[in-house]
Amino acid sequence: MRIVMFSITPLFPDIIMGGAQKHIQDIALYLGGQGHEITILCTRRDDDHRPFRWQDRVEVKPILRFRQPFPQPYATPAHHLAAIVQDVGEHLQNADRFYLHDGEFVFPYVYRHIPTVVSLRDNVYPETLQGAFLFGGDALILISDYARRHYLHTVGRFFPGLEEKIVVIPNGFDRERFKPTPPRRIRELIPSVDPQKHAIVLHPHRPETNKGLRETVQVVDLLVHRHGLSNVRALVPKWIPEAASLEVNAFYAGIEREIAERGLGEHFVFHDWVPPDLMAEYYTLGDVTLSLGSFPEAFGNAVYESLGCGTPSIAARVTTHREILPDHLLDKVDFGDVESAAAIAAQIIREKRRTSPETLAYLREHYSFERMLKRYADVILNARLTEKLTYRLTPIGGETRFTLAPWCYFSERRGLYHDFRADYRPADALRSVSEKYPQGFTFEEAARHGLSCEEVMAWYREGYLVPVADGG
């Protein structure tokens, strides 16, 4: 088959910017290895926009003139958008399938004539959300059950047929790639750390404010000044120059000031972005990996890749991290609870704890990399033109039932947490009625628990409650 793929993120011959880019490469190489002809259209970079190949049958064409660097890729002149529509349309003329990686191509009329599979890789970026509400494909791949519930309670409210098009394919754990690996070559990239002398804390995340770097700084401060671990070294990757922006540079400058103010200069090592072939060594080098940000992940690969390499992870109890691994197999803390995170990290470091066999077995059983690739191939190759979704509005009224939004949960210590607000609120009455009516409650039922109609609507307007769809 001739398969055209789309990525709004720039792609590189030998650099991986994040989990989404790694997975489009994995999927393309798998299909190419089966004999299919793969053409990937992605955003053009000013420094180099020559086509390249990941494999004989997998060609990448960086020709789309979206705005760079990220964010706001659609903040580009209309003639660039017209050229994008033209280029994608021409490539689809002779294609058998269209695969939209991350769903950020918001012109559904371009692909209505060809079986199209859309995969949404996040729950937060504007282009992904726009692509979700403008979904015009024939199958929708989501990478976690959390993401399924998120989109059903948002987009699905207006398109009753959406659920039938959804296929959940969790990100796969590649146990051949992410396994304990002696850290040799990675020492050349980061020569200033010595695992024999230092307690190494990893922060393997992009430079975004809600990816948890400030929380990592606070944890390291506690490890050094409260827990007495003066040999801590926190490793932080610097963003690749091709994707850097004024905002990124300002973010790093602010972090470096905070590190200096806390007297932690010798405890932080900022190093070059780690190439994919060294990630297993990088994870193995660490004593503990921190993922303490509030970013509303659709999956969150770093936590589980680190575990695969033997290095324990500590994750904030946000979005998918609440459920991908059971609590007894992954250390979790409420977002913002840096004291608990530091105490757990100190214990892991002192005990020299590594990933438990039970955790590894669970990852292998539930998140098979091979099964993930086979399922993507099956969905893409067997896609057929289907009836397009029909918009339907259901007014909110006296018969409406509300339920707690899937992006909220009750913390025993802190109150009601909201993944997209990253804060906690007291909500005793709301908790009472939600637990009494787990399938949804009406205004009348809420009133019996002390919540007025106005209060219910206020919770709804802030995204804590969602209307329950017919039948569910």
C-alpha positions in Angstrom: 0.0 0.0 0.0 0.9 3.6 -0.4 0.5 5.3 2.9 0.8 9.1 3.5 1.5 10.2 7.1 1.3 13.7 8.6 3.3 15.2 11.5 3.0 18.8 12.4 6.2 18.4 14.5 9.5 18.6 12.6 11.2 15.3 12.1 15.0 14.6 11.9 17.1 11.9 10.5 18.8 11.0 13.8 17.1 13.1 16.6 13.9 12.3 18.5 12.3 15.3 20.2 9.7 13.4 22.2 7.5 10.4 22.6 5.1 11.3 19.7 8.0 11.6 17.3 9.5 8.3 18.4 6.2 6.5 17.8 5.6 7.8 14.3 9.0 6.6 13.5 8.3 3.2 15.0 5.0 2.9 13.2 6.4 4.0 9.8 9.4 1.7 10.1 7.2 -1.2 11.0 4.9 -0.7 8.0 7.8 0.0 5.7 9.3 -3.3 6.8 6.2 -5.0 5.7 6.7 -3.7 2.2 4.4 -0.7 2.2 5.5 2.6 0.7 5.5 5.3 3.4 5.7 9.1 2.8 5.7 11.3 5.8 4.9 15.0 5.4 6.1 17.2 8.2 6.9 20.8 9.1 9.8 22.4 7.2 12.7 23.7 9.2 14.5 26.8 8.0 18.0 25.3 8.6 17.4 22.1 6.6 14.4 21.0 4.6 15.9 18.3 2.4 14.0 15.0 2.2 15.5 12.0 3.9 14.8 8.4 4.5 14.5 6.4 7.7 14.4 3.2 5.6 14.3 2.4 1.9 10.5 2.5 2.0 10.1 5.3 4.5 10.7 8.8 3.1 10.3 12.0 5.2 9.5 15.2 3.3 9.8 18.4 5.5 7.8 20.7 3.2 4.9 22.1 5.3 5.3 25.7 6.2 3.8 25.7 9.6 5.2 28.4 12.0 8.4 27.4 13.8 9.4 27.1 16.5 6.6 25.6 18.6 4.0 26.8 19.8 1.3 28.2 17.5 2.1 26.4 14.3 -1.0 27.8 12.6 0.2 31.4 13.2 1.5 31.5 9.6 0.3 33.4 6.5 -2.6 32.2 4.5 -0.4 31.5 1.5 1.5 29.0 3.6 -1.7 27.3 4.7 -2.9 27.1 1.1 0.4 25.5 0.1 0.0 23.0 3.0 -3.5 22.1 1.8 -2.2 21.8 -1.8 0.8 19.6 -0.9 -1.2 17.3 1.3 -4.0 17.0 -1.3 -1.6 16.2 -4.1 0.2 13.5 -2.1 -3.2 11.9 -1.2 -4.2 11.7 -4.9 -2.3 8.5 -5.3 -2.4 7.2 -1.7 -4.3 4.2 -0.3 -4.4 5.4 3.3 -3.8 8.6 5.3 -2.5 8.5 8.8 -2.7 11.7 10.9 -0.2 11.5 13.8 -1.5 13.8 16.6 -4.5 14.9 14.6 -3.3 18.4 14.1 -4.2 18.7 10.4 -7.5 20.8 10.7 -8.7 20.6 7.1 -10.9 17.4 7.1 -12.2 18.1 3.6 -8.8 17.3 2.1 -9.0 13.6 3.1 -12.7 12.8 3.0 -12.2 10.6 -0.1 -9.5 8.4 1.4 -9.6 6.0 4.4 -8.1 8.0 7.2 -6.8 7.1 10.6 -6.3 9.9 13.2 -4.2 9.4 16.3 -4.4 11.9 19.2 -1.2 12.0 21.2 -2.1 14.6 23.8 -5.0 16.2 25.7 -3.8 19.8 25.8 -2.2 21.4 22.8 -4.7 23.7 20.9 -4.0 22.1 17.5 -4.7 18.6 18.8 -8.0 19.8 20.5 -9.1 21.6 17.3 -8.3 18.5 15.3 -10.4 16.4 17.7 -13.4 18.7 17.4 -12.9 18.7 13.6 -12.4 14.9 13.4 -13.4 13.7 10.0 -11.5 10.4 9.8 -12.7 6.8 9.8 -10.8 5.6 12.9 -9.5 7.4 16.0 -6.6 5.9 17.9 -6.2 7.1 21.5 -3.2 6.0 23.6 -4.9 5.5 27.0 -8.2 4.8 28.5 -7.9 8.2 30.2 -7.6 9.9 26.8 -10.7 7.9 25.6 -12.8 9.2 28.5 -11.4 12.7 28.0 -12.5 12.9 24.4 -15.8 11.1 24.9 -16.8 13.6 27.6 -15.8 16.6 25.4 -16.0 15.9 21.6 -18.2 12.9 22.1 -20.9 15.1 23.7 -21.7 16.5 20.3 -20.9 13.5 18.1 -22.7 10.4 19.4 -21.0 8.1 16.8 -17.5 9.0 18.0 -17.2 6.1 20.4 -17.7 3.6 17.6 -14.6 5.0 15.8 -12.3 4.9 18.8 -9.6 2.3 19.2 -7.4 2.5 22.4 -3.9 1.4 21.7 -1.6 2.1 24.7 1.9 3.1 24.1 4.1 0.0 24.0 7.1 -0.7 26.3 10.0 -1.8 24.1 11.8 -4.2 26.4 14.5 -4.8 23.8 15.4 -1.1 23.8 14.6 0.0 27.4 16.4 -2.5 29.6 19.3 -2.1 32.0 22.3 -1.0 29.9 25.8 -0.3 31.2 26.2 3.5 31.0 29.4 3.8 28.8 28.8 6.2 25.9 26.5 8.4 27.9 29.4 9.2 30.1 31.1 10.9 27.2 28.0 13.1 26.8 27.8 13.8 30.5 31.4 13.4 31.8 30.9 15.4 35.0 28.9 12.8 36.8 30.1 9.5 38.2 27.6 6.9 39.4 30.2 5.6 41.9 30.3 9.0 43.6 27.0 10.7 42.9 23.4 10.1 43.6 21.9 10.8 40.2 18.4 12.3 39.8 17.0 12.3 36.3 14.6 14.9 34.8 14.1 13.6 31.2 11.6 16.1 30.0 11.0 19.0 27.6 11.5 22.5 28.8 7.9 23.4 29.5 6.8 25.0 32.8 4.4 22.2 33.7 6.8 19.4 33.0 8.0 19.5 36.5 11.5 21.1 36.5 10.6 23.6 39.3 9.3 20.7 41.4 12.6 18.8 40.6 14.6 21.8 41.9 12.5 21.8 45.1 13.0 18.1 45.6 16.8 18.4 45.1 16.9 21.2 47.6 15.2 19.0 50.1 17.5 16.0 49.3 20.6 18.2 49.8 19.6 20.4 52.7 17.1 18.2 54.7 18.0 14.6 53.8 21.8 15.3 53.9 22.5 13.9 50.4 25.3 16.3 49.4 26.4 14.1 46.5 23.1 14.6 44.5 23.5 15.5 40.9 20.3 16.3 38.9 20.6 15.8 35.2 18.5 18.1 33.0 18.5 17.9 29.1 18.9 21.1 27.2 16.3 21.6 24.4 17.7 21.0 20.9 18.8 24.3 19.3 16.6 23.8 16.2 13.5 23.9 18.4 14.6 26.6 20.9 12.6 29.8 21.3 12.7 33.0 23.3 10.2 31.4 25.7 12.4 28.4 26.2 15.5 30.5 26.8 13.6 32.6 29.3 12.4 29.5 31.1 15.9 28.1 31.5 17.2 31.5 32.7 14.5 31.6 35.4 15.3 28.0 36.5 19.1 28.8 36.7 18.3 31.8 38.9 16.3 29.7 41.2 19.0 27.1 41.4 21.6 29.7 42.3 19.3 31.3 44.9 18.9 27.9 46.6 22.6 27.3 46.5 22.3 24.3 44.3 24.6 25.2 41.5 26.9 22.2 41.9 24.0 19.8 42.1 22.5 20.5 38.7 24.0 19.4 35.4 22.5 20.8 32.1 23.5 18.6 29.3 22.9 18.2 25.5 19.7 16.4 24.4 20.2 12.7 24.6 20.0 10.8 21.2 17.6 7.8 21.1 20.3 5.2 21.0 21.6 6.4 24.3 18.4 6.7 26.3 18.7 3.2 27.8 22.1 4.1 29.1 20.8 7.4 30.4 18.0 5.9 32.3 20.3 3.2 33.7 22.7 5.9 34.9 20.2 7.3 37.2 19.2 6.4 40.7 15.7 7.8 40.5 13.6 9.5 37.8 11.3 12.4 38.6 8.1 13.2 36.7 6.4 15.6 39.1 4.9 18.1 36.7 1.2 18.9 36.1 1.3 18.4 32.3 -1.9 16.6 31.3 -0.2 13.6 29.7 -2.1 11.3 27.4 0.4 8.6 28.4 3.8 9.8 29.7 6.6 7.6 28.4 9.5 8.6 30.5 8.2 7.1 33.7 7.8 3.7 32.2 11.0 3.7 30.0 13.0 4.5 33.1 11.4 1.7 35.0 12.3 -0.7 32.2 15.9 0.3 32.5 15.8 -0.5 36.2 15.6 3.0 37.6 12.6 3.7 39.9 10.3 6.6 38.9 8.3 9.0 41.1 5.3 10.4 39.3 2.8 13.1 40.2 -0.7 11.6 40.5 -2.0 13.4 37.4 -3.9 12.2 34.4 -2.7 8.8 33.1 -0.2 8.3 35.9 -3.1 7.7 38.2 -4.0 4.5 36.4 -1.3 3.1 34.0 0.4 1.3 36.8 -1.2 0.2 40.1 -0.1 2.2 43.1 1.9 -0.7 44.5 4.0 -0.8 41.4 4.8 2.9 41.0 5.6 5.6 43.6 3.1 8.4 43.2 2.6 11.7 45.0 -0.1 14.4 44.8 1.0 17.2 42.5 2.9 19.8 44.5 3.8 17.4 47.4 7.5 17.8 47.0 8.2 16.8 50.6 6.8 13.3 50.0 8.6 13.1 46.7 11.9 14.0 48.4 11.4 11.5 51.2 10.7 8.7 48.7 13.6 9.7 46.5 15.9 9.7 49.5 14.8 6.3 50.5 15.3 4.9 47.0 18.8 6.4 46.8 19.9 5.1 50.2 18.4 1.6 49.6 19.9 1.6 46.1 16.5 0.3 45.0 15.9 -0.8 41.4 12.6 -1.6 39.6 10.8 -4.6 41.0 10.3 -7.8 38.9 6.5 -7.3 39.5 6.6 -3.9 37.9 8.6 -5.1 34.9 6.2 -8.1 34.4 3.2 -5.8 34.5 4.7 -3.5 31.9 5.5 -6.4 29.6 2.1 -7.9 29.9 0.0 -4.8 29.5 2.2 -2.6 27.3 3.7 -4.8 24.7 5.6 -2.8 22.1 5.2 -5.6 19.5 1.4 -5.7 20.1 1.2 -1.9 19.8 2.8 -1.9 16.3 0.7 -4.8 15.1 -2.5 -3.0 16.2 -1.5 0.2 14.5 -0.8 -1.7 11.3 -4.1 -3.5 11.6 -6.1 -0.3 12.1 -4.3 1.6 9.3 -4.2 -1.2 6.7 -7.9 -2.2 7.3 -9.3 1.3 7.5 -12.4 1.8 5.3 -14.4 4.9 4.4 -17.2 5.2 6.9 -20.1 7.5 7.5 -19.0 10.9 8.8 -20.1 12.0 12.3 -23.2 14.0 12.7 -23.4 17.0 15.2 -26.0 16.8 17.9 -26.7 19.2 20.7 -28.4 18.1 23.9 -29.5 21.1 26.0 -28.7 21.1 29.7 -31.9 21.0 31.8 -33.7 19.5 34.7 -33.2 15.9 33.4 -29.5 16.3 32.8 -27.3 14.1 34.9 -23.8 15.2 35.9 -20.8 13.2 36.9 -17.3 14.0 38.0 -15.1 14.8 35.0 -12.5 12.1 34.2 -9.7 14.7 34.6 -10.6 15.3 38.3 -10.0 13.2 41.4 -10.4 13.6 45.1 -7.1 13.7 47.0 -7.5 12.5 50.6 -5.2 15.2 51.9 -5.7 18.1 49.5 -9.2 18.2 48.1 -10.5 18.0 44.5 -7.8 18.1 41.9 -8.3 19.3 38.3 -5.8 18.1 35.7 -6.2 21.2 33.6 -6.1 23.7 36.4 -3.4 22.0 38.4 -4.9 23.0 41.7 -7.0 21.6 44.5 -10.4 22.9 45.9 -12.4 21.9 48.9 -15.5 20.1 47.7 -17.1 18.0 50.5 -20.7 18.4 49.2 -19.7 17.6 45.6 -17.8 14.5 46.8 -20.8 13.4 48.8 -23.2 13.5 45.9 -20.7 12.1 43.4 -20.1 9.1 45.6 -23.8 8.6 46.2 -24.6 8.7 42.4 -21.5 7.4 40.6 -23.5 7.1 37.4 -24.5 10.8 37.5 -26.9 13.0 39.5 -29.5 15.5 38.6 -30.0 19.1 40.0 -32.7 17.7 42.3 -30.4 15.0 43.7 -27.6 17.5 44.2 -29.9 19.7 46.2 -30.4 16.9 48.7 -26.7 17.1 49.4 -26.6 20.8 49.8 -25.7 21.9 46.3 -27.9 24.4 44.6 -28.5 24.5 40.8 -26.2 27.5 40.6 -23.5 25.7 42.4 -23.8 22.6 40.2 -23.6 24.9 37.1 -20.5 26.7 38.6 -18.7 23.3 39.0 -19.7 22.4 35.4 -18.5 25.8 34.0 -15.1 25.3 35.6 -14.8 21.8 34.2 -15.2 19.7 37.3 -18.5 18.2 36.2 -19.6 16.8 32.8 -23.0 15.9 31.5 -23.6 12.2 31.2 -24.4 11.1 27.6 -27.5 9.1 26.9 -27.2 5.6 28.1 -24.2 6.2 30.2 
